[in-house]
Amino acid sequence: MYLEDIKFSLWADFIEREYLDGEFKELIEKKIINGATSNPAIFKNAILTSEAYKEQLKLLDGFSAKEKYEALAIHDIQKAADILKPLYDAGDDGYVSIEVDPFLCDDADATIAEGKRLFDRIDRKNVMIKVPATDAGYKAMEELIAYKIPVNATLIFTKEQAIGCAKAFERGLAQHNEAVDSVISVFVSRVDRALDKILVEKGVTPALSGIYNAAAIYNSVEALNVTNTRTLFASTGVKDNSLAPYYYVSELLAPNSVNTAPIDTIKAFDKDGTKEQKLPISQDIIDAHFEKVAAAGIDFEAELHKQVADGLEAFKVAFSEILEEL
């Protein structure tokens, strides 16, 4: 737990084999991070650019591209889970996430089958199966939680998505009497990158839409009070120098929450970031900002739905590029 007083966790949004053997362990030992996340884009960059995967790939000659990918990814997830296990055993998160094939996002039964298969094959209790928040995804989340598999619901931009995830978790939990952890991953900075240029031209304060949208979703999730479910703030890296590198971590410090961020962002936050609680933010403040966004001619809900579609497509592209190379 990065901030014990408000139960705030900081997870590394990065997986790469050599990193796991070095800096990853150091960040855990220094109590800077207590979990990790991955996605197809992260594995694409790791597998296609690092020499650390060459030897294992030689042993996988003759396997299909997806079988090769899974073997490489599962090896890394198992390694990360083993390193994080002391934290998990101590009740301090210690989770690592792996995402199902993004091409299954509209097929609930296939997502369920793959989620169960990956979890059983990885064979570590401190693994979360990452499922995109689509209509099919909600059904899959319910079934996986019912199967007692921790779930990371991902690619969430709207309050409706978050509520759909929370209710799916609740239905899954109702099928047994065990605690199963879950997180609702709300994407933040992508919203600002899409809107800020227009907002500046219209005289509206930039770099707030993503924060306030995430804050509104956080309020909704907290109000539902689903057992063992937390909001996780994702897409919290900064892409230019107009903001402090730790901006989206410091501005979203909230009780009972997680932030998953790139390594450089985590280091900047740990060194210079504000460590004071910032959420919850009142709905009146949030509504006032989005009234200005609407007055600037932006259909914010339409933009959020576009971000969901674009995010799914980006994960599919990354996944396809890995498979093509393999």
JONORFEN-V228889 format. One record per pair of residues at least 12 apart in sequence whose C-alpha atoms are under 7 Angstrom apart, sorted by the first residue. I is the first residue (numbers start at 1). J is the second residue. D is the distance in whole Angstrom. If there is no record, write none. Layout:
# JONORFEN-V228889
i->I j->J d->D
i->I j->J d->D
This chain:
# JONORFEN-V228889
i->1 j->34 d->6
i->1 j->92 d->6
i->2 j->31 d->7
i->2 j->32 d->6
i->2 j->33 d->7
i->6 j->255 d->5
i->6 j->256 d->6
i->7 j->255 d->6
i->7 j->256 d->5
i->7 j->257 d->7
i->8 j->254 d->7
i->8 j->255 d->6
i->8 j->256 d->6
i->8 j->257 d->5
i->8 j->258 d->6
i->9 j->34 d->7
i->9 j->257 d->6
i->9 j->258 d->5
i->9 j->259 d->6
i->10 j->33 d->5
i->10 j->34 d->6
i->10 j->35 d->7
i->10 j->258 d->6
i->10 j->259 d->5
i->10 j->260 d->6
i->11 j->33 d->5
i->11 j->34 d->6
i->11 j->35 d->4
i->11 j->36 d->5
i->11 j->37 d->7
i->11 j->259 d->6
i->11 j->260 d->4
i->11 j->261 d->7
i->12 j->33 d->7
i->12 j->35 d->6
i->12 j->36 d->5
i->12 j->37 d->6
i->12 j->260 d->5
i->12 j->261 d->5
i->12 j->262 d->6
i->12 j->263 d->6
i->13 j->36 d->6
i->13 j->37 d->5
i->13 j->38 d->6
i->13 j->260 d->5
i->13 j->261 d->5
i->13 j->262 d->5
i->14 j->36 d->7
i->14 j->37 d->6
i->14 j->38 d->6
i->14 j->42 d->6
i->14 j->262 d->6
i->15 j->38 d->6
i->15 j->42 d->7
i->15 j->43 d->7
i->16 j->46 d->5
i->17 j->52 d->6
i->17 j->76 d->6
i->18 j->52 d->7
i->20 j->80 d->7
i->34 j->87 d->7
i->34 j->92 d->7
i->34 j->93 d->6
i->34 j->94 d->5
i->35 j->84 d->7
i->35 j->93 d->6
i->35 j->94 d->5
i->35 j->95 d->5
i->35 j->96 d->6
i->36 j->95 d->6
i->36 j->96 d->5
i->36 j->97 d->7
i->37 j->96 d->5
i->37 j->97 d->5
i->37 j->98 d->7
i->38 j->97 d->6
i->38 j->98 d->6
i->39 j->98 d->7
i->39 j->99 d->6
i->40 j->315 d->6
i->40 j->318 d->6
i->40 j->319 d->5
i->41 j->315 d->6
i->41 j->318 d->5
i->44 j->318 d->6
i->44 j->322 d->5
i->65 j->323 d->5
i->65 j->326 d->5
i->66 j->323 d->6
i->74 j->122 d->6
i->77 j->96 d->7
i->78 j->122 d->6
i->80 j->96 d->7
i->81 j->95 d->7
i->81 j->96 d->6
i->81 j->124 d->7
i->81 j->126 d->6
i->81 j->127 d->7
i->85 j->126 d->7
i->88 j->126 d->7
i->94 j->126 d->6
i->95 j->126 d->5
i->95 j->127 d->5
i->95 j->128 d->7
i->96 j->126 d->7
i->96 j->127 d->5
i->96 j->128 d->6
i->97 j->127 d->6
i->97 j->128 d->5
i->97 j->129 d->6
i->97 j->130 d->6
i->97 j->152 d->7
i->98 j->128 d->6
i->98 j->129 d->5
i->98 j->130 d->6
i->99 j->129 d->6
i->99 j->130 d->4
i->99 j->131 d->6
i->100 j->114 d->7
i->100 j->115 d->6
i->100 j->130 d->6
i->100 j->131 d->6
i->102 j->315 d->6
i->102 j->316 d->6
i->103 j->316 d->6
i->105 j->132 d->6
i->105 j->134 d->7
i->105 j->136 d->7
i->105 j->137 d->6
i->106 j->134 d->7
i->106 j->136 d->5
i->107 j->136 d->6
i->108 j->136 d->4
i->108 j->137 d->6
i->108 j->139 d->6
i->108 j->140 d->5
i->111 j->140 d->6
i->112 j->140 d->5
i->112 j->143 d->7
i->112 j->144 d->7
i->115 j->129 d->6
i->127 j->150 d->7
i->128 j->150 d->5
i->128 j->151 d->5
i->128 j->152 d->6
i->129 j->150 d->6
i->129 j->151 d->5
i->129 j->152 d->6
i->130 j->151 d->6
i->130 j->152 d->4
i->130 j->153 d->6
i->130 j->154 d->6
i->131 j->152 d->6
i->131 j->153 d->5
i->131 j->154 d->6
i->132 j->153 d->6
i->132 j->154 d->5
i->132 j->155 d->6
i->133 j->153 d->6
i->133 j->154 d->6
i->133 j->155 d->6
i->133 j->156 d->6
i->133 j->161 d->6
i->133 j->165 d->7
i->138 j->164 d->6
i->138 j->165 d->6
i->138 j->168 d->6
i->139 j->168 d->7
i->141 j->168 d->6
i->141 j->169 d->6
i->142 j->168 d->5
i->142 j->169 d->5
i->142 j->171 d->6
i->142 j->172 d->4
i->143 j->172 d->6
i->145 j->169 d->6
i->145 j->172 d->5
i->145 j->173 d->6
i->145 j->180 d->7
i->146 j->172 d->4
i->146 j->173 d->6
i->146 j->175 d->6
i->146 j->176 d->7
i->148 j->180 d->6
i->149 j->180 d->7
i->150 j->180 d->6
i->150 j->181 d->5
i->150 j->182 d->6
i->151 j->181 d->7
i->151 j->182 d->5
i->151 j->183 d->7
i->152 j->182 d->6
i->152 j->183 d->5
i->152 j->184 d->6
i->152 j->185 d->7
i->153 j->165 d->7
i->153 j->183 d->6
i->153 j->184 d->5
i->153 j->185 d->6
i->154 j->184 d->6
i->154 j->185 d->5
i->155 j->185 d->6
i->155 j->186 d->7
i->155 j->187 d->6
i->155 j->308 d->6
i->155 j->311 d->7
i->156 j->185 d->6
i->156 j->186 d->5
i->156 j->187 d->6
i->157 j->186 d->6
i->157 j->187 d->6
i->157 j->304 d->6
i->157 j->308 d->7
i->158 j->304 d->7
i->159 j->217 d->5
i->162 j->184 d->7
i->162 j->217 d->7
i->162 j->221 d->7
i->163 j->221 d->7
i->166 j->226 d->7
i->170 j->226 d->6
i->179 j->228 d->7
i->180 j->228 d->6
i->181 j->228 d->5
i->181 j->229 d->6
i->182 j->228 d->6
i->182 j->229 d->5
i->182 j->230 d->7
i->183 j->229 d->5
i->183 j->230 d->5
i->183 j->231 d->6
i->183 j->232 d->6
i->184 j->230 d->6
i->184 j->231 d->5
i->184 j->232 d->6
i->185 j->231 d->6
i->185 j->232 d->5
i->185 j->233 d->6
i->185 j->234 d->6
i->186 j->214 d->6
i->186 j->232 d->6
i->186 j->233 d->5
i->186 j->234 d->6
i->187 j->233 d->6
i->187 j->234 d->5
i->187 j->235 d->5
i->188 j->210 d->5
i->188 j->211 d->6
i->188 j->214 d->6
i->188 j->233 d->7
i->188 j->234 d->6
i->188 j->235 d->5
i->188 j->236 d->6
i->189 j->210 d->6
i->189 j->235 d->6
i->189 j->236 d->6
i->189 j->237 d->7
i->190 j->235 d->7
i->191 j->209 d->7
i->191 j->210 d->5
i->192 j->207 d->5
i->192 j->209 d->6
i->192 j->210 d->5
i->199 j->296 d->7
i->202 j->296 d->6
i->204 j->292 d->7
i->212 j->286 d->6
i->215 j->279 d->7
i->215 j->280 d->7
i->215 j->281 d->6
i->216 j->283 d->7
i->218 j->231 d->6
i->219 j->280 d->7
i->230 j->256 d->6
i->230 j->257 d->6
i->231 j->257 d->5
i->231 j->258 d->6
i->232 j->257 d->6
i->232 j->258 d->4
i->232 j->259 d->5
i->233 j->258 d->6
i->233 j->259 d->5
i->233 j->260 d->6
i->234 j->259 d->6
i->234 j->260 d->5
i->234 j->261 d->7
i->235 j->261 d->7
i->236 j->248 d->5
i->236 j->249 d->7
i->236 j->261 d->6
i->237 j->261 d->6
i->237 j->262 d->6
i->237 j->265 d->6
i->245 j->265 d->6
i->245 j->268 d->6
i->246 j->265 d->5
i->246 j->268 d->6
i->246 j->269 d->5
i->246 j->273 d->6
i->250 j->273 d->6
i->250 j->274 d->5
i->250 j->275 d->6
i->251 j->278 d->6
i->252 j->278 d->6
i->252 j->279 d->6
i->253 j->276 d->7
i->253 j->277 d->5
i->253 j->278 d->5
i->253 j->279 d->6
i->254 j->277 d->6
i->254 j->278 d->6
i->254 j->279 d->5
i->254 j->280 d->7
